[in-house]
Amino acid sequence: MFAIVRTGGKQYRVAPGDKIVVEKLAGNAGDSVDLTDVLLAGEGSDLKSTDGLIVAAEIIAQAKSDKVTVFKKRRRHNYRRKAGHRQQLTILKIVSIGGKGAAKKAAPKAEEAEKPAAAPAKAEKPAAEKKAAAPKAEKAPAKKEAAPKAAKSTKDAAPAKAAAKKAPAAKAKK
């Protein structure tokens, strides 16, 4: 059986027992990883549905690729820049292809069924908070009205300050 999976922006054709080198994935050596983005799966020339299909893999090692040297130069301008880069990689061993992800999602639905029982108790609290919040809502527009008045007073105060600065200068001359 084979599958085509997407990880790290690239696509890989994998089969059980294969080792592949992919962009860095979180985890340590020995951890298991599920690749859920399966694009195609099949056996021979027969294709299978990929709905909820998972490719199980094991992290063999975290590694770095070879160093890539980046050298920029502009002739006759005395411009040279040298930089390097080593890409972080993860080496995976494909354990199995198959298994449905829907079984894992069924457990959270059972927990959600318990949450609605607790929801009516919470529904009473927001009603009380709305009553308490209503007076605050009335006070808020009053503050908004006060803010423009304050802005006008600062505009009016600016010419008055300028006149006050000129006045002492006139008094000093007399």
N, C-alpha and C positions, 0 to 999 in steps of 0.2 A: 504494500500500500504506500502511496505517496501523497504529499500535500504541498501546496504552495502557500507560504505564510508571508506576512508583511510585518517587518519590525525595523525600526530605525530608518524609515523612509525607503527601504529596499525590500525586494522580494526574493525569497529563497525556496528552492525545490528541496524538500526534505523527505526522508524515509526513516523508519525506526533504525537506530544504530548509527546514523550519520552524525558527523561532527561538523558544526558550522561556526564561522567567526562573524559576529554581528556587532553593531554599535553597542556601547556600554549599557548594560541593564543593571538595576539595583540588585544586590545580593552578594553573598560570599560563595567561595568554592564549596560544592556539596549541596547547595540549596536547589530546590526544584522551582521551575518557572513554567507557567502556562502561557502559551502563545494563542491568543483567542482570535486574532485577525487572520482567519483562514480564508483564502481566496478561492481555492480549488482543491478538491480531494478526489481520489479515485484509486482504482486498482486495475492495472493494465490499461485497457481502452474504455473501461466503465467508469463513469463519473458518479460521485455520491453527493448528496446534499450537504452543504456546509453550515446549515442552521444550528448554532450552538456547539459546533465542533471545536474541540480543543486539541492542540498539539502539546504534549507534556515533554519538557526538556529539563536537563540537569546542568547546572553551571559547573564546568570543569575548572576554569580559571578566569581571572581578570587580568588582562594584558594590555600592552601598548603596541601600536604598529610601528613600522620603521619611521625614522625621522624624515620629514619632508623639509627641504631647505627652500625658502622663498627669498629670491634675490632680485631687487629692483634697481635699475640703473638708467640714467638719462645721459646720453653722450654729451660731452662738451659742457656739462653744467655742474660738474663735481657733485653729482647726486647719486649716492649709493645707500641702499638699505638692505640689511640682511636679517632675516627672521627664520625661526624654525617652528615646527609643529609635530607633535606625536599624538595621534588619535587614540582615545581610550577604547578598548575592545573587550568583548566577553566571548569566551569560547563555550559553546553549548553542545551537549550530546543529546540527540533526540531519543527519548525513552519510548514514547508511544504516540500513535495518532488515533484519535477517537475520543470517546468519552464526551458526554454532553455537559455543557455548562448550565443547563436549565435546572439540574438537581441542586446546585448551590444557590440558585435564585429562589427556590421554593421555600427555603428556611426563612428568609427575611419576610416573606408574605405572611407566615404564621405569626411572626412578631407584630406585624402591622395589624393583624386581627385583634390582638390584645390592646393595642393603643386606642382604638375608638372607645373602649369601655372607660378609659381614663379621661377621654376628651370632654364629656359632659361636665365634669367637675371643673375643668379649665374654662368652659364656656361661661360659667357663672362669674368668674373673676373678671373677664374683660368687660362685662356689663357694669360692674361696680367701678372699674377703672374709667369707663366712658363717662359715668356720672361725675367722677372726680376730675376728669379731663375737661368737661364742658366749661367750668368757670375759667380755666386756664386759656381756653380758646377765645373767650370773650376778652380777656386781658391782652392777648397778643395783638389784636388790631389796634388797640389804644397805643401800644408801644410803636407800631408802625406809623401811626399818625404823628406821634411825637418826634420820630426820627426826621421826617422832612422839615418840620418846624425848626429843629436844631440846625439842620443844614442851611436853612434860610437865614437863621440868626448869625451863623458864621460868615455867610456871604455879606450880610449887612454889617457885621462887625469889622470886616476887612477894610472897607472904605473909612470907617470911623477910626480905625487904628492908624491908617495912613494919614488922616487929617490930624490926629493927635501927635504924630511924629513931626509933621510940618509946623504945628503950632509952637512947640518949644523952640524950634529953630527961629521962628519969627520973633518970639519973646527975647531970645538971646541977642538979636540984632538991635533991639530997642534999647 
